[in-house]
Amino acid sequence: MPLLPVIALCAVVLLVAYFTYARLVMRWLGVDASRVTPATERADGNDFVPASAGVVLGGHFTAIAAAGPVVGPILAGLAFGWVPAMIWIVLGAIFVGAVHDSGALLASVRHGASSITQVVREHMSRTAYLTFLAFVWISLLYVIVAFTDVVTGTFARFQTITFPGANGAASQTFTLNGGAVAIGAVAYLLASILMGLALRFTRIPWYALLPLAVAGLGAVIAYSPSWAAALAPVLPFLQTEGKDAAALNTPWELTLLVYCFFASITPMWLLLQPRGVIGATFLYAALGFGVVGTLVGGWSGTSSLAIQYPAFIAFDSALGWMFPFLFITIACGACSGFHSIVASGTTCKQLRSEGDVRPVAYGAMLLEAMVAVFSLACVMILIPAQAKGASPDALYARGLGTFMSYSGVPLAFGIGFGLLAFSSFVFDTLDVCTRLGRYVLQEMTGLRGKLGGAIATVLTLLPPGVYLVTAKPGAFRTFWTLFGTSNQLLAALTLVGVSVWLYRTGRPVLFALVPAGFMLVTTTTALVLNLYSHLKQYQSSASPEVTASAVLNASIALTLLTLAAIVATEAVRVLRRARSAVATSPA
């Protein structure tokens, strides 16, 4: 079956939704383009900087679209088939994720660019606020654990994978060299720092520096395998061939957490802002190559871009039952609570007009859905034997390399580009989450100043460090379910908070409350099943390592359930009180 009609259908549905349902959502939210936004009212050239919709969209999109819309769709597609995954990505983005993002952004703007936790504090109660704050912090820890483990697996591995050919074609063999990927990642960060310094202390514009950074990184991708071999005698951890990847996991995990510490306290202009420009280039390039490859090679049912993977596999899989685990595995790309933290953290301080909520929040979520669609397409073009035993980053790199080959790019270079793009997406997530975790912990504890920020950063990174050092290598496959659950539950609680705000201000509420209810039911079901599974594992296993992990995961699941129950109960109480006040008020 050709790939092009499926990708085109998804793009058309998302585009139609942007011009139809998105307009309704803006009307229900009460978007008013004539209102003065905090970015304009409090413009200070530092934190509050009003910008055009295009500029804000670019920054917001790169902040929310990291490795999540790559890993989740690939895991779900492998487990359940591509049709269920595709349906949830498209419909989830339109009716859940984009509504969540738009509501969180506008609520923040209407409350002086405050975080979504402050919106909960004003419209619910101090108990709900503190509980929500704790939930946000725990969710950020989950993101750090999940993506540190993912990128560690990429750096520590030397693996030769043979993909059997489809439709009688010859098999293809690829070497995934973790040392080469690590060199590319270091070059990516160094290029970001050099660009930051140049932008800070010279008058060279960013658009003049970006081609130099991209060309330099292209050279690194081409030569990194030979550089890794040459540097191995001096830096042994770069030579992963013939080594047990498990032995390299802990050093790489600790290195990444140390990086997160310094990146979290480094000035924005030195690393995060220039890295966002370069990272955005990777993101847009990956989307562009996906579009070109699909248009050129996706029209035939016999090309390497023909759909080979089963449309549907089973309702039950290694990940669990399709409900609720399909909706948990694909978090980013369909709906993500992390987006509310970004929207109410930095994006709200740049929004020049409320009218920009639709392109920035709703539009960026639909763009991320297309990233997820192309990630899923990397599975769709495989026969099951080609996907067996391969990791998500390997499948993504192989798929992106195939798309790029239709633009005349050598397949080997395309795979190297895919691996570096994947790791760059993870870096974008890791240090942003660490920084946001520091903000949240400082808000909870009252820690102030540079010393307080450093302490809050260490406390944020300590639990992920302990978990990663004690967990088995590749634990993210098990941990991803808990990560997805916490992320989706955060989205549900955000929608609950937005619904309370809308109800108390006399706005329509069902368009936000119904998705909130669906996500609450889905995530609590997943948590209960996870809790049962971990308790059962604890009872049946004789391994101390397994039982310790089961106790930890069960404790986390129970904690998340408790926190969510408190916030949901507070929301119901506030809604009942508000309804009673309306019913008893004089006509």
Secondary structure as GFF3:
##gff-version 3
##sequence-region A 1 587
A	DSSP	alpha_helix	4	19	.	.	.	ID=ss1
A	DSSP	alpha_helix	21	29	.	.	.	ID=ss2
A	DSSP	alpha_helix	38	41	.	.	.	ID=ss3
A	DSSP	alpha_helix	53	64	.	.	.	ID=ss4
A	DSSP	alpha_helix	68	80	.	.	.	ID=ss5
A	DSSP	alpha_helix	82	92	.	.	.	ID=ss6
A	DSSP	pi_helix	93	97	.	.	.	ID=ss7
A	DSSP	alpha_helix	98	110	.	.	.	ID=ss8
A	DSSP	alpha_helix	116	123	.	.	.	ID=ss9
A	DSSP	alpha_helix	126	155	.	.	.	ID=ss10
A	DSSP	beta_strand	158	163	.	.	.	ID=ss11
A	DSSP	beta_strand	172	177	.	.	.	ID=ss12
A	DSSP	alpha_helix	178	201	.	.	.	ID=ss13
A	DSSP	alpha_helix	206	231	.	.	.	ID=ss14
A	DSSP	three_ten_helix	236	238	.	.	.	ID=ss15
A	DSSP	alpha_helix	245	265	.	.	.	ID=ss16
A	DSSP	alpha_helix	272	297	.	.	.	ID=ss17
A	DSSP	beta_strand	316	317	.	.	.	ID=ss18
A	DSSP	beta_strand	320	321	.	.	.	ID=ss19
A	DSSP	alpha_helix	322	329	.	.	.	ID=ss20
A	DSSP	alpha_helix	338	343	.	.	.	ID=ss21
A	DSSP	three_ten_helix	347	349	.	.	.	ID=ss22
A	DSSP	three_ten_helix	354	356	.	.	.	ID=ss23
A	DSSP	alpha_helix	357	357	.	.	.	ID=ss24
A	DSSP	pi_helix	358	362	.	.	.	ID=ss25
A	DSSP	alpha_helix	363	380	.	.	.	ID=ss26
A	DSSP	alpha_helix	384	387	.	.	.	ID=ss27
A	DSSP	alpha_helix	392	405	.	.	.	ID=ss28
A	DSSP	alpha_helix	411	445	.	.	.	ID=ss29
A	DSSP	alpha_helix	449	470	.	.	.	ID=ss30
A	DSSP	alpha_helix	476	504	.	.	.	ID=ss31
A	DSSP	alpha_helix	510	540	.	.	.	ID=ss32
A	DSSP	alpha_helix	544	584	.	.	.	ID=ss33
###
